[in-house]
Amino acid sequence: MRSLTVFSPLPQHAVLKRYAVALASVALALGLRAALEPVLGHVGNYITVYIAVVFSALVCGLGPSILSAVVGTAGVVFWFIAPLHTVSTTDRIHSLIAWILVCPILIALG
């Protein structure tokens, strides 16, 4: 039985490059979320970070994708769900629960 080879544009030995690409994808996702703020308002806070985590899981690997999920969560909470914004507590809790449930599944599928 042949083992499955995973195609990734980044080689496994280029650890620093894989982490840098994952962090860059999160930065791009957070920037895109900031650009979409006038359209989305305070709804769908994690929508662009989901894409960054999937990209990191597929291209960079397990460690970088976990890092991108953690940094993405911190970025969303810090910049988009700050106490200054008028989002009800229920909405914050529901979006965070959805993020916590879906993000590990996305990483595992990657």
C-alpha positions, 0 to 999 in steps of 0.5 A, a space after each residue: 500500500 502506497 502512502 499518500 504524499 501531500 502536495 505543498 508548495 512549502 517544503 517541510 524543512 523550511 519551518 521558518 518560511 511556513 510560519 511566516 506565510 501563516 502569519 502573513 495570511 492572518 495579517 492579510 485576513 485581518 486587514 481584509 476584515 477591517 476593509 469589510 467593516 463598513 459592509 459587514 458591520 459587527 457581524 461575521 467577525 471570523 469570516 476572513 480568518 477562517 480562510 486564513 486558517 484553511 490556507 495555513 492548514 493546506 499550505 503550511 502544516 499543522 503547527 503554523 495553522 494552529 498558530 494562525 488560529 490563535 493569532 487570528 482569534 486574538 486579532 479579532 477579539 482585540 480589533 473587532 470585538 473590543 468593548 468599544 463596539 456595540 455588539 451584544 454579549 450573546 452575539 460574541 459568545 455565539 461567534 466564539 463558540 462557532 469559531 472554537 468548534 469549527 477551527 479545529 475541524 478545519 485544521 484537521 481537514 487540512 
